[in-house]
Amino acid sequence: MKMAVWGMLALSAGALLFMLVRQPGARRIFSSIGVHVVVAAFLLYGMQTA
């Protein structure tokens, strides 16, 4: 049962990424998300060491 849930999660995440890539402004969205993830990681690291 647990493998079926993980499989459905992977399948739906792949389908979502596929649909996002087909959109015209997808590259801008992915780069924005990437920048936010990097900034959040640096902030979390800074808060952890302080």
C-alpha distance matrix in Angstrom:
0.0 3.8 5.5 5.2 6.5 8.9 9.9 10.8 12.6 14.5 15.4 16.7 18.5 20.1 21.2 22.7 24.6 25.8 27.1 28.8 30.4 32.0 33.7 37.3 37.1 33.8 35.5 37.2 34.0 32.2 35.3 35.6 32.0 32.7 35.9 34.3 31.6 34.4 36.7 34.0 33.2 37.0 37.4 34.6 36.1 39.5 38.4 36.8 40.0 42.4
3.8 0.0 3.8 5.4 5.2 6.4 8.6 10.0 10.7 12.5 14.2 15.5 16.6 18.4 20.0 21.2 22.7 24.4 25.9 27.1 28.7 30.6 32.2 35.7 35.1 31.7 33.2 34.8 31.6 29.6 32.6 32.8 29.1 29.6 32.8 31.2 28.3 31.0 33.2 30.5 29.6 33.3 33.8 30.9 32.4 35.8 34.8 33.1 36.3 38.7
5.5 3.8 0.0 3.8 5.4 5.1 6.0 8.5 9.8 10.4 12.0 14.1 15.2 16.3 18.1 19.8 20.9 22.2 24.1 25.5 26.8 28.6 30.6 34.0 33.7 30.2 31.6 33.5 30.6 28.4 31.3 32.0 28.5 28.7 32.1 30.9 28.0 30.5 33.1 30.7 29.7 33.4 34.2 31.6 32.8 36.3 35.7 34.1 37.0 39.7
5.2 5.4 3.8 0.0 3.8 5.5 5.0 6.1 8.6 9.8 10.3 12.1 14.1 15.2 16.3 18.1 19.9 20.8 22.3 24.1 25.6 27.1 29.0 32.6 32.6 29.2 31.0 32.9 29.9 28.1 31.3 31.9 28.4 29.1 32.6 31.3 28.7 31.5 34.0 31.7 31.0 34.8 35.5 33.0 34.6 38.0 37.3 36.0 39.1 41.6
6.5 5.2 5.4 3.8 0.0 3.8 5.4 5.1 6.2 8.7 9.8 10.6 12.2 14.2 15.3 16.4 18.3 19.9 21.0 22.4 24.3 26.0 27.4 31.0 30.6 27.4 29.2 30.8 27.5 25.9 29.1 29.3 25.8 26.7 29.9 28.4 25.9 28.9 31.1 28.6 28.2 32.0 32.4 30.0 31.8 35.1 34.2 33.1 36.3 38.6
8.9 6.4 5.1 5.5 3.8 0.0 3.8 5.5 5.0 6.2 8.5 9.9 10.5 12.2 14.2 15.2 16.4 18.2 19.9 21.0 22.4 24.5 26.1 29.5 29.0 25.5 27.0 28.7 25.6 23.6 26.6 27.1 23.5 24.0 27.4 26.1 23.4 26.1 28.6 26.3 25.5 29.3 30.1 27.7 29.2 32.6 32.1 30.8 33.9 36.4
9.9 8.6 6.0 5.0 5.4 3.8 0.0 3.8 5.4 5.1 6.1 8.6 9.8 10.5 12.2 14.1 15.4 16.4 18.3 19.9 21.0 22.8 24.8 28.3 28.2 24.8 26.4 28.5 25.6 23.6 26.8 27.7 24.4 24.9 28.4 27.5 25.0 27.7 30.4 28.4 27.7 31.5 32.5 30.3 31.8 35.2 34.9 33.8 36.8 39.3
10.8 10.0 8.5 6.1 5.1 5.5 3.8 0.0 3.8 5.5 5.0 6.0 8.4 9.7 10.4 12.1 14.1 15.1 16.3 18.1 19.8 21.2 22.9 26.6 26.6 23.4 25.4 27.3 24.2 22.7 26.2 26.7 23.4 24.5 28.0 26.8 24.7 27.7 30.1 28.1 27.9 31.7 32.4 30.5 32.3 35.5 35.1 34.3 37.5 39.7
12.6 10.7 9.8 8.6 6.2 5.0 5.4 3.8 0.0 3.8 5.5 5.3 6.0 8.5 9.9 10.5 12.2 14.1 15.3 16.4 18.2 20.2 21.5 25.0 24.5 21.2 23.0 24.6 21.5 19.8 23.1 23.4 20.1 21.1 24.5 23.2 21.0 24.1 26.4 24.3 24.2 28.0 28.6 26.7 28.6 31.8 31.3 30.7 33.8 36.0
14.5 12.5 10.4 9.8 8.7 6.2 5.1 5.5 3.8 0.0 3.8 5.6 5.1 6.1 8.6 9.9 10.5 12.1 14.2 15.3 16.4 18.5 20.4 23.7 23.4 19.9 21.3 23.4 20.6 18.5 21.7 22.6 19.4 19.9 23.5 22.8 20.4 23.2 25.9 24.2 23.8 27.5 28.6 26.9 28.4 31.7 31.7 30.9 33.8 36.3
15.4 14.2 12.0 10.3 9.8 8.5 6.1 5.0 5.5 3.8 0.0 3.8 5.5 5.1 6.2 8.6 10.0 10.5 12.3 14.2 15.4 16.8 18.9 22.5 22.8 19.4 21.3 23.6 21.0 19.2 22.7 23.8 20.9 21.7 25.4 24.8 22.8 25.7 28.4 26.9 26.8 30.4 31.5 30.0 31.7 34.9 34.9 34.3 37.2 39.6
16.7 15.5 14.1 12.1 10.6 9.9 8.6 6.0 5.3 5.6 3.8 0.0 3.8 5.4 5.0 6.1 8.6 9.7 10.5 12.2 14.2 15.5 17.0 20.6 20.7 17.6 19.9 21.8 18.8 17.6 21.3 21.8 18.9 20.4 23.8 22.9 21.4 24.6 26.9 25.3 25.7 29.3 30.0 28.7 30.8 33.7 33.6 33.4 36.4 38.5
18.5 16.6 15.2 14.1 12.2 10.5 9.8 8.4 6.0 5.1 5.5 3.8 0.0 3.8 5.4 5.1 6.2 8.6 9.9 10.5 12.3 14.4 15.7 19.1 18.6 15.2 17.1 18.9 16.0 14.3 17.9 18.5 15.5 16.7 20.2 19.5 17.8 20.9 23.3 21.9 22.1 25.7 26.6 25.5 27.4 30.4 30.4 30.3 33.2 35.3
20.1 18.4 16.3 15.2 14.2 12.2 10.5 9.7 8.5 6.1 5.1 5.4 3.8 0.0 3.8 5.4 5.1 6.1 8.6 9.8 10.5 12.5 14.7 17.9 18.1 14.6 16.3 18.8 16.4 14.5 18.0 19.3 16.8 17.5 21.2 21.1 19.4 22.1 24.9 24.0 24.0 27.4 28.7 27.8 29.4 32.4 32.8 32.6 35.3 37.6
21.2 20.0 18.1 16.3 15.3 14.2 12.2 10.4 9.9 8.6 6.2 5.0 5.4 3.8 0.0 3.8 5.5 5.0 6.2 8.6 9.9 10.8 12.9 16.5 17.2 14.1 16.6 18.9 16.5 15.4 19.1 20.2 18.0 19.3 22.9 22.6 21.5 24.4 26.9 26.0 26.5 29.8 30.9 30.1 32.0 34.9 35.1 35.2 38.0 40.1
22.7 21.2 19.8 18.1 16.4 15.2 14.1 12.1 10.5 9.9 8.6 6.1 5.1 5.4 3.8 0.0 3.8 5.4 5.1 6.1 8.6 10.1 11.1 14.6 14.6 11.6 14.3 16.1 13.3 12.6 16.4 17.0 14.8 16.6 19.9 19.4 18.7 21.8 23.9 23.0 23.9 27.2 28.0 27.5 29.6 32.2 32.4 32.8 35.7 37.5
24.6 22.7 20.9 19.9 18.3 16.4 15.4 14.1 12.2 10.5 10.0 8.6 6.2 5.1 5.5 3.8 0.0 3.8 5.4 5.0 6.1 8.7 10.1 13.2 13.0 9.5 11.5 13.8 11.4 10.0 13.7 14.9 12.9 14.1 17.6 17.7 16.9 19.6 22.1 21.7 22.2 25.3 26.6 26.3 28.1 30.7 31.3 31.7 34.2 36.2
25.8 24.4 22.2 20.8 19.9 18.2 16.4 15.1 14.1 12.1 10.5 9.7 8.6 6.1 5.0 5.4 3.8 0.0 3.8 5.5 5.2 6.5 9.1 12.3 13.2 10.2 12.4 15.2 13.5 12.4 15.9 17.6 16.1 17.2 20.6 21.1 20.4 22.9 25.4 25.2 25.8 28.8 30.2 30.0 31.6 34.3 35.0 35.4 37.8 39.9
27.1 25.9 24.1 22.3 21.0 19.9 18.3 16.3 15.3 14.2 12.3 10.5 9.9 8.6 6.2 5.1 5.4 3.8 0.0 3.8 5.5 5.3 6.8 10.5 11.6 9.3 12.4 14.6 12.7 12.7 16.3 17.3 16.1 18.0 21.0 21.2 21.1 23.8 25.9 25.7 26.8 29.7 30.7 30.7 32.7 35.1 35.7 36.3 38.9 40.7
28.8 27.1 25.5 24.1 22.4 21.0 19.9 18.1 16.4 15.3 14.2 12.2 10.5 9.8 8.6 6.1 5.0 5.5 3.8 0.0 3.8 5.4 5.4 8.6 8.6 5.8 9.0 10.9 8.9 9.1 12.6 13.5 12.6 14.6 17.4 17.7 17.9 20.6 22.5 22.6 23.8 26.5 27.6 27.8 29.9 32.0 32.7 33.6 36.1 37.7
30.4 28.7 26.8 25.6 24.3 22.4 21.0 19.8 18.2 16.4 15.4 14.2 12.3 10.5 9.9 8.6 6.1 5.2 5.5 3.8 0.0 3.8 5.4 7.8 8.4 5.4 7.5 10.5 9.7 9.1 12.2 14.1 13.6 14.7 17.7 18.7 18.8 20.9 23.2 23.7 24.6 27.1 28.6 29.0 30.6 32.8 33.9 34.7 36.9 38.7
32.0 30.6 28.6 27.1 26.0 24.5 22.8 21.2 20.2 18.5 16.8 15.5 14.4 12.5 10.8 10.1 8.7 6.5 5.3 5.4 3.8 0.0 3.8 6.5 8.8 7.3 9.8 12.5 12.1 12.3 15.2 16.9 16.8 18.2 20.9 21.9 22.3 24.4 26.5 27.1 28.1 30.6 32.0 32.5 34.2 36.4 37.4 38.3 40.5 42.2
33.7 32.2 30.6 29.0 27.4 26.1 24.8 22.9 21.5 20.4 18.9 17.0 15.7 14.7 12.9 11.1 10.1 9.1 6.8 5.4 5.4 3.8 0.0 3.8 5.8 5.5 8.8 10.4 9.9 11.3 14.1 15.0 15.4 17.4 19.6 20.4 21.3 23.6 25.2 25.8 27.4 29.7 30.7 31.5 33.5 35.3 36.2 37.5 39.8 41.2
37.3 35.7 34.0 32.6 31.0 29.5 28.3 26.6 25.0 23.7 22.5 20.6 19.1 17.9 16.5 14.6 13.2 12.3 10.5 8.6 7.8 6.5 3.8 0.0 3.8 5.7 7.9 9.1 9.9 11.7 13.5 14.6 15.9 17.6 19.3 20.5 22.0 23.8 25.2 26.4 28.0 29.9 31.0 32.2 34.1 35.6 36.8 38.3 40.3 41.5
37.1 35.1 33.7 32.6 30.6 29.0 28.2 26.6 24.5 23.4 22.8 20.7 18.6 18.1 17.2 14.6 13.0 13.2 11.6 8.6 8.4 8.8 5.8 3.8 0.0 3.8 5.7 5.6 6.5 9.0 10.4 11.0 12.7 14.6 15.9 17.0 18.8 20.5 21.7 22.9 24.8 26.5 27.5 28.9 30.8 32.1 33.3 35.0 36.9 38.0
33.8 31.7 30.2 29.2 27.4 25.5 24.8 23.4 21.2 19.9 19.4 17.6 15.2 14.6 14.1 11.6 9.5 10.2 9.3 5.8 5.4 7.3 5.5 5.7 3.8 0.0 3.8 5.4 5.0 6.1 8.6 9.8 10.5 12.2 14.2 15.4 16.4 18.4 20.0 21.0 22.5 24.5 25.7 26.8 28.6 30.3 31.4 32.7 34.8 36.2
35.5 33.2 31.6 31.0 29.2 27.0 26.4 25.4 23.0 21.3 21.3 19.9 17.1 16.3 16.6 14.3 11.5 12.4 12.4 9.0 7.5 9.8 8.8 7.9 5.7 3.8 0.0 3.8 5.4 5.2 6.1 8.5 9.9 10.5 12.3 14.3 15.3 16.5 18.4 19.9 21.1 22.8 24.4 25.7 27.0 28.7 30.3 31.5 33.3 34.8
37.2 34.8 33.5 32.9 30.8 28.7 28.5 27.3 24.6 23.4 23.6 21.8 18.9 18.8 18.9 16.1 13.8 15.2 14.6 10.9 10.5 12.5 10.4 9.1 5.6 5.4 3.8 0.0 3.8 5.5 5.2 6.1 8.6 9.8 10.6 12.3 14.3 15.5 16.6 18.3 20.0 21.4 22.6 24.3 25.9 27.1 28.6 30.3 32.0 33.1
34.0 31.6 30.6 29.9 27.5 25.6 25.6 24.2 21.5 20.6 21.0 18.8 16.0 16.4 16.5 13.3 11.4 13.5 12.7 8.9 9.7 12.1 9.9 9.9 6.5 5.0 5.4 3.8 0.0 3.8 5.5 5.1 6.2 8.6 10.0 10.7 12.3 14.4 15.5 16.5 18.4 20.3 21.1 22.4 24.4 25.8 26.9 28.5 30.6 31.7
32.2 29.6 28.4 28.1 25.9 23.6 23.6 22.7 19.8 18.5 19.2 17.6 14.3 14.5 15.4 12.6 10.0 12.4 12.7 9.1 9.1 12.3 11.3 11.7 9.0 6.1 5.2 5.5 3.8 0.0 3.8 5.4 5.1 6.1 8.6 9.9 10.5 12.3 14.3 15.2 16.4 18.5 19.9 20.9 22.5 24.3 25.6 26.8 28.8 30.3
35.3 32.6 31.3 31.3 29.1 26.6 26.8 26.2 23.1 21.7 22.7 21.3 17.9 18.0 19.1 16.4 13.7 15.9 16.3 12.6 12.2 15.2 14.1 13.5 10.4 8.6 6.1 5.2 5.5 3.8 0.0 3.8 5.4 5.0 6.2 8.6 9.8 10.6 12.3 14.1 15.3 16.7 18.4 19.9 21.2 22.6 24.3 25.7 27.3 28.7
35.6 32.8 32.0 31.9 29.3 27.1 27.7 26.7 23.4 22.6 23.8 21.8 18.5 19.3 20.2 17.0 14.9 17.6 17.3 13.5 14.1 16.9 15.0 14.6 11.0 9.8 8.5 6.1 5.1 5.4 3.8 0.0 3.8 5.4 5.2 6.3 8.7 10.1 10.7 12.3 14.3 15.6 16.6 18.3 20.1 21.2 22.5 24.3 26.1 27.1
32.0 29.1 28.5 28.4 25.8 23.5 24.4 23.4 20.1 19.4 20.9 18.9 15.5 16.8 18.0 14.8 12.9 16.1 16.1 12.6 13.6 16.8 15.4 15.9 12.7 10.5 9.9 8.6 6.2 5.1 5.4 3.8 0.0 3.8 5.5 5.1 6.2 8.7 10.0 10.5 12.3 14.4 15.3 16.3 18.3 19.9 20.9 22.3 24.5 25.7
32.7 29.6 28.7 29.1 26.7 24.0 24.9 24.5 21.1 19.9 21.7 20.4 16.7 17.5 19.3 16.6 14.1 17.2 18.0 14.6 14.7 18.2 17.4 17.6 14.6 12.2 10.5 9.8 8.6 6.1 5.0 5.4 3.8 0.0 3.8 5.4 5.1 6.3 8.7 9.9 10.6 12.5 14.3 15.3 16.6 18.4 20.0 21.1 22.9 24.5
35.9 32.8 32.1 32.6 29.9 27.4 28.4 28.0 24.5 23.5 25.4 23.8 20.2 21.2 22.9 19.9 17.6 20.6 21.0 17.4 17.7 20.9 19.6 19.3 15.9 14.2 12.3 10.6 10.0 8.6 6.2 5.2 5.5 3.8 0.0 3.8 5.5 5.2 6.2 8.5 9.9 10.8 12.3 14.2 15.5 16.6 18.4 20.0 21.4 22.7
34.3 31.2 30.9 31.3 28.4 26.1 27.5 26.8 23.2 22.8 24.8 22.9 19.5 21.1 22.6 19.4 17.7 21.1 21.2 17.7 18.7 21.9 20.4 20.5 17.0 15.4 14.3 12.3 10.7 9.9 8.6 6.3 5.1 5.4 3.8 0.0 3.8 5.5 5.2 6.0 8.5 10.0 10.5 12.1 14.1 15.2 16.3 18.1 20.1 21.0
31.6 28.3 28.0 28.7 25.9 23.4 25.0 24.7 21.0 20.4 22.8 21.4 17.8 19.4 21.5 18.7 16.9 20.4 21.1 17.9 18.8 22.3 21.3 22.0 18.8 16.4 15.3 14.3 12.3 10.5 9.8 8.7 6.2 5.1 5.5 3.8 0.0 3.8 5.5 5.1 6.1 8.7 9.9 10.4 12.2 14.1 15.2 16.3 18.4 20.0
34.4 31.0 30.5 31.5 28.9 26.1 27.7 27.7 24.1 23.2 25.7 24.6 20.9 22.1 24.4 21.8 19.6 22.9 23.8 20.6 20.9 24.4 23.6 23.8 20.5 18.4 16.5 15.5 14.4 12.3 10.6 10.1 8.7 6.3 5.2 5.5 3.8 0.0 3.8 5.4 5.1 6.3 8.7 9.9 10.6 12.3 14.3 15.4 16.8 18.5
36.7 33.2 33.1 34.0 31.1 28.6 30.4 30.1 26.4 25.9 28.4 26.9 23.3 24.9 26.9 23.9 22.1 25.4 25.9 22.5 23.2 26.5 25.2 25.2 21.7 20.0 18.4 16.6 15.5 14.3 12.3 10.7 10.0 8.7 6.2 5.2 5.5 3.8 0.0 3.8 5.4 5.2 6.2 8.6 9.9 10.5 12.3 14.2 15.6 16.5
34.0 30.5 30.7 31.7 28.6 26.3 28.4 28.1 24.3 24.2 26.9 25.3 21.9 24.0 26.0 23.0 21.7 25.2 25.7 22.6 23.7 27.1 25.8 26.4 22.9 21.0 19.9 18.3 16.5 15.2 14.1 12.3 10.5 9.9 8.5 6.0 5.1 5.4 3.8 0.0 3.8 5.5 5.0 6.1 8.5 9.7 10.4 12.1 14.3 15.3
33.2 29.6 29.7 31.0 28.2 25.5 27.7 27.9 24.2 23.8 26.8 25.7 22.1 24.0 26.5 23.9 22.2 25.8 26.8 23.8 24.6 28.1 27.4 28.0 24.8 22.5 21.1 20.0 18.4 16.4 15.3 14.3 12.3 10.6 9.9 8.5 6.1 5.1 5.4 3.8 0.0 3.8 5.5 5.2 6.1 8.5 9.9 10.5 12.4 14.3
37.0 33.3 33.4 34.8 32.0 29.3 31.5 31.7 28.0 27.5 30.4 29.3 25.7 27.4 29.8 27.2 25.3 28.8 29.7 26.5 27.1 30.6 29.7 29.9 26.5 24.5 22.8 21.4 20.3 18.5 16.7 15.6 14.4 12.5 10.8 10.0 8.7 6.3 5.2 5.5 3.8 0.0 3.8 5.5 5.1 6.1 8.6 9.8 10.7 12.2
37.4 33.8 34.2 35.5 32.4 30.1 32.5 32.4 28.6 28.6 31.5 30.0 26.6 28.7 30.9 28.0 26.6 30.2 30.7 27.6 28.6 32.0 30.7 31.0 27.5 25.7 24.4 22.6 21.1 19.9 18.4 16.6 15.3 14.3 12.3 10.5 9.9 8.7 6.2 5.0 5.5 3.8 0.0 3.8 5.4 5.0 6.1 8.6 10.1 10.6
34.6 30.9 31.6 33.0 30.0 27.7 30.3 30.5 26.7 26.9 30.0 28.7 25.5 27.8 30.1 27.5 26.3 30.0 30.7 27.8 29.0 32.5 31.5 32.2 28.9 26.8 25.7 24.3 22.4 20.9 19.9 18.3 16.3 15.3 14.2 12.1 10.4 9.9 8.6 6.1 5.2 5.5 3.8 0.0 3.8 5.4 5.1 6.1 8.8 10.0
36.1 32.4 32.8 34.6 31.8 29.2 31.8 32.3 28.6 28.4 31.7 30.8 27.4 29.4 32.0 29.6 28.1 31.6 32.7 29.9 30.6 34.2 33.5 34.1 30.8 28.6 27.0 25.9 24.4 22.5 21.2 20.1 18.3 16.6 15.5 14.1 12.2 10.6 9.9 8.5 6.1 5.1 5.4 3.8 0.0 3.8 5.5 5.1 6.3 8.7
39.5 35.8 36.3 38.0 35.1 32.6 35.2 35.5 31.8 31.7 34.9 33.7 30.4 32.4 34.9 32.2 30.7 34.3 35.1 32.0 32.8 36.4 35.3 35.6 32.1 30.3 28.7 27.1 25.8 24.3 22.6 21.2 19.9 18.4 16.6 15.2 14.1 12.3 10.5 9.7 8.5 6.1 5.0 5.4 3.8 0.0 3.8 5.4 5.4 6.2
38.4 34.8 35.7 37.3 34.2 32.1 34.9 35.1 31.3 31.7 34.9 33.6 30.4 32.8 35.1 32.4 31.3 35.0 35.7 32.7 33.9 37.4 36.2 36.8 33.3 31.4 30.3 28.6 26.9 25.6 24.3 22.5 20.9 20.0 18.4 16.3 15.2 14.3 12.3 10.4 9.9 8.6 6.1 5.1 5.5 3.8 0.0 3.8 5.6 5.3
36.8 33.1 34.1 36.0 33.1 30.8 33.8 34.3 30.7 30.9 34.3 33.4 30.3 32.6 35.2 32.8 31.7 35.4 36.3 33.6 34.7 38.3 37.5 38.3 35.0 32.7 31.5 30.3 28.5 26.8 25.7 24.3 22.3 21.1 20.0 18.1 16.3 15.4 14.2 12.1 10.5 9.8 8.6 6.1 5.1 5.4 3.8 0.0 3.8 5.6
40.0 36.3 37.0 39.1 36.3 33.9 36.8 37.5 33.8 33.8 37.2 36.4 33.2 35.3 38.0 35.7 34.2 37.8 38.9 36.1 36.9 40.5 39.8 40.3 36.9 34.8 33.3 32.0 30.6 28.8 27.3 26.1 24.5 22.9 21.4 20.1 18.4 16.8 15.6 14.3 12.4 10.7 10.1 8.8 6.3 5.4 5.6 3.8 0.0 3.8
42.4 38.7 39.7 41.6 38.6 36.4 39.3 39.7 36.0 36.3 39.6 38.5 35.3 37.6 40.1 37.5 36.2 39.9 40.7 37.7 38.7 42.2 41.2 41.5 38.0 36.2 34.8 33.1 31.7 30.3 28.7 27.1 25.7 24.5 22.7 21.0 20.0 18.5 16.5 15.3 14.3 12.2 10.6 10.0 8.7 6.2 5.3 5.6 3.8 0.0
